[in-house]
Amino acid sequence: MSSPSRVEIKLRMDPALAKGTYCNLAAVGSTPNEFYIDFFQILAGTADAEHRCRVIATAQFAKAFHASLGETIRRHEELFGAVAVNPETIYTATGGN
């Protein structure tokens, strides 16, 4: 069985998008073929979250991204210590489209 070939991909980033968007809340949904990840910004002490971005991905990409994110978090915690998740910052979302 032959090993898969690697393709080098050149990443280009739009300077306007490179600034980034701060998000501290995400909602994830899926269909049989796709995953939807909606990113929001919620300010402390409020109950309103502003929608910042929606990413639609194939199921295969979502699973690969999950693995990549997990590995990146593992390396981050090796360097900087465990990332604590505060149960008070886990929100229940309502509304939306």
N, C-alpha and C positions, 0 to 999 in steps of 0.2 A: 504494500500500500504506500503510495507516494505521500510525502508531507505537503501540506497546503503551501502555495506560494505566497510570499508577502508582497504587498503593493505599497509603495511609498506614496503618501498623500500629502500634498502641500496645503497647509491650512492658511486661509486668508481671512482676516477679521476686519469688518467695517469699523473704522475709527469711532463712529457714533455709538456702535454697540459695544465696543471695547471698554467703555466707561463702566458698564455693568449696571445692574438694577438691584437694589437691596430688597431681599424678600426674606420673611421669617415665618411664612405659613405656606403650605402646599396642600392641594387636594388632588388625589389620584383616582382615576377611573379607567375602565377598560371595556372594550368590545372583544369579540373573539380574535380580532386581528390587530388591534391597536390599543395603545395606552395613551391616556390624556393626563397631562400634569399641568395643573393651573397653579401659578405662583402668585402670592399676595403679600402685601405689606400691611401689618397691623401695628398700630401704635399702642404702647403700654397704657393701660387704663381705659382703653376704648373697646367697643364691641364691633367696630366697623373695619373691614379689611378692604383695601383697594387692590383690584386685579392688576397685575403687572405684566404677566406673560402666560401664554399657553403653548406647551410643547406637545406635539402629536408624534408618536413614534411607533414603529412596528414592535410586535411582541418580542421578536428576536433582539432588536436593539435595546429595548427596555431591560431585558435580562442581562445583556452584556454590560449595559450602563450600571445596573445594580451591582454586578461583580466588580467593576472598575471603581465605583464609589466606595464600596466596602473596603477594597484594598487601599484606596487613598486615605480613608479614615483610619485604618489600621496603622499605616505609616505615620500619619499625623499624630496619633496617640503615642506611638513609640518615641517620637521626638518631643512632644509637648505635654504628655500625660493624658489621662482619660478625659473624654468629653462627657460631662454630666448632662443628663436630660432632666429638666425640672418638670415634674408632672403638672405643675400649675400653668405651664405654657403649652399644654396640649389642648387645643381648642376643638369644639364641635361646630362645624360650619352649617349654616342654613341659607336658603335662597340660592341665587345664581341662575344661570341659564342652562 
